[in-house]
Amino acid sequence: MKYKQQDQTKTFFEKDATNWKKKSIFSKNKLLNTITERNLYVISQIKKYKLRSLIDVGCGTGDLSYEASKFTKYSLGLDFAKSMIKLANKKFKNKNLEFIEGSLFNFETSSKFDCVSANGFIEYISLKDIENFIDISRNLLTKNGYLVFGTRNRLFNLFSLNKFSVSELKKRTYRNFFEESVHLTHLNFKKFIKLKKTKFEEVPFKQPNTGVNVDKRHQFSPLQLIDILNKKKFKIVDIHPINYHPVPPTVYRTNDNFRLFSNYIFKLNSDNKLPYIPFSSSFMISAKKK
Ligand SMILES: C[S@@+](CC[C@H](N)C(=O)[O-])C[C@H]1O[C@@H](n2cnc3c(N)ncnc32)[C@H](O)[C@@H]1O
């Protein structure tokens, strides 16, 4: 499907491939960034549920597809930016690894996958296409397959105490998102996912610049995405914080120890990581096909 948001996304990422390649290097020895935390989370799900095949939608320079190919029989990276696929093919080779250039919305295959992953993807497509993406993923998945994807976190707007917060404060929905944040810190996972859902909709204000040159870069709260996933017959099995902020974004990058602590929260071995979600700029959802 062709529309402005996707055109801008393609233009941006075609030019950004070399830069993205540097940011997405998979190294456990350096400080983890959002990209690496998201990728490590997908790998954790592949290992946990012994998933044997992966399609990574919007694979960028292919780091996740390659890492996954060490644990799967077949790993496929799909991206509509030619420059990303070119770098992925140059950088990574494995006999069970393939990269394909093309949009998910034109992609045709008879293969089925145990896992569909998509990091940094749903923020760049329309709400209608997010629904299409979930339907397409359902079709691509084997019986009992897993859909694992990341999203920017709308709840973080309330705690980032920046321009996003000021815009949220003016909206009627502020109260809902605040309540959702309180629930995250008090309820266990089973109870949280049963709460009354928040409407699946776009952020109703022009978002401040985020460094990616597109007009619309979506953000959602967990209850907004759970709503749509349940309607599409997926069972939510986990929600995980990504890029936890121990201090506000204004000072976050002034000291590596802040990110060290953020990594500590990511790696924390705990049964319940919901309390960290409100303070995380992104989160991951793992959902099983019903
Ligand atoms: C933010 S980057 C994320 C890359 C990678 N998933 C990562 O986390 O490192 C988003 C990627 O999605 C790709 N993309 C966006 N819309 C797409 C579509 N409809 N089909 C395939 N790829 C798409 C872009 O070209 C870009 O490489």
The ligand as a MOL file (V3000), in Angstrom:
LIG
                    3D

  0  0  0     0  0            999 V3000
M  V30 BEGIN CTAB
M  V30 COUNTS 27 29 0 0 0
M  V30 BEGIN ATOM
M  V30 1 C 13.5340 1.3570 12.4840 0
M  V30 2 S 14.0990 0.3070 11.2220 0 CHG=1
M  V30 3 C 14.2960 -1.1850 12.1560 0
M  V30 4 C 15.2600 -2.1690 11.5600 0
M  V30 5 C 15.4500 -3.4480 12.3730 0
M  V30 6 N 14.2020 -4.1220 12.5960 0
M  V30 7 C 16.1210 -3.1460 13.6780 0
M  V30 8 O 15.4290 -3.0950 14.7130 0
M  V30 9 O 17.3420 -2.9620 13.6940 0 CHG=-1
M  V30 10 C 12.6020 -0.0180 10.3240 0
M  V30 11 C 12.8100 -0.8380 9.0780 0
M  V30 12 O 11.5300 -1.2300 8.5670 0
M  V30 13 C 11.5770 -1.1860 7.1630 0
M  V30 14 N 10.1850 -1.1060 6.6510 0
M  V30 15 C 9.2600 -0.1390 6.8930 0
M  V30 16 N 8.1080 -0.4220 6.2610 0
M  V30 17 C 8.2860 -1.6180 5.6360 0
M  V30 18 C 7.4390 -2.4470 4.8470 0
M  V30 19 N 6.1840 -2.0980 4.5530 0
M  V30 20 N 7.9320 -3.6460 4.4180 0
M  V30 21 C 9.2130 -4.0180 4.7030 0
M  V30 22 N 10.0610 -3.2440 5.4150 0
M  V30 23 C 9.6080 -2.0700 5.8940 0
M  V30 24 C 12.4480 0.0450 6.8740 0
M  V30 25 O 13.0140 0.0270 5.5710 0
M  V30 26 C 13.5000 -0.0690 7.9710 0
M  V30 27 O 14.6490 -0.7600 7.5520 0
M  V30 END ATOM
M  V30 BEGIN BOND
M  V30 1 1 1 2
M  V30 2 1 2 3
M  V30 3 1 2 10
M  V30 4 1 3 4
M  V30 5 1 4 5
M  V30 6 1 5 6
M  V30 7 1 5 7
M  V30 8 2 7 8
M  V30 9 1 7 9
M  V30 10 1 10 11
M  V30 11 1 11 12
M  V30 12 1 11 26
M  V30 13 1 12 13
M  V30 14 1 13 14
M  V30 15 1 13 24
M  V30 16 1 14 15
M  V30 17 1 14 23
M  V30 18 2 15 16
M  V30 19 1 16 17
M  V30 20 1 17 18
M  V30 21 2 17 23
M  V30 22 1 18 19
M  V30 23 2 18 20
M  V30 24 1 20 21
M  V30 25 2 21 22
M  V30 26 1 22 23
M  V30 27 1 24 25
M  V30 28 1 24 26
M  V30 29 1 26 27
M  V30 END BOND
M  V30 END CTAB
M  END
